[in-house]
Every structure is written in structure tokens, then in C-alpha cells.
């Protein structure tokens, strides 16, 4: 909270706090999605490596 725990917040103060928390959460999701998109090839290599290591044959299903 931006205020001390001993003070009481009004309804509009709660809405303001809620709004900022939603904005920060959405920003974190967007930043995470962008980083994941940039490194998708390396991420897929890491996820598929154990299956390739044991020599299993598989195909990834994707939508085109």
C-alpha cells in the first residue's frame, strides 16, 4: 500500500490503488510476453531437449 497501515483509505483511494495494481500487472504480463517472443527459439530448444536426448520421435503440433 502506498499509505501506512494505520490510516484508513476511502473508497476512491482503494479504486486508485486497485487501478495501479492492475496496470502494473498488465505491464508485467506484456513485458513477459515480449521477452518470451524474442527468445522463443531458445525456450523451445530447452523444452524439447530432454525428449531428443532419449531419442524419442515426436512432432510438435502448431496452428498455421
ABEGO torsion letter per residue (X at the ends): XABBAABBBBAAAAAAAAAAAAAAAAAAAAAAAAAAAAAAAAAAAAAAAAAAAAGBBBBBBBBX
